[in-house]
Amino acid sequence: MMFSMFALWIIVFIGIFLRQRWVTPVVIVTLVWTLVLLRMHMTDPIPLNF
C-alpha cells in the first residue's frame, strides 16, 4: 500500500516537470490517499504519557 503512495507522488512530480494540466486533480487525490495511509499506519499502541 505504501508503494501506491510512492508511485502516485512519482506521477505527480513527472506531471509537474512536464507541465501537464492533469496534475492538480492528481495532487488532490494523492494528498488524500497519503493522509488515509498515514492515518491507518500511524497508530501507536504504546501511550506516550510522560
Secondary structure, DSSP 8 states (H G I E B T S, - for coil): -HHHHHHHHHHHHHHHHTT-TTHHHHHHHHHHHHHHHHHHH---SS----
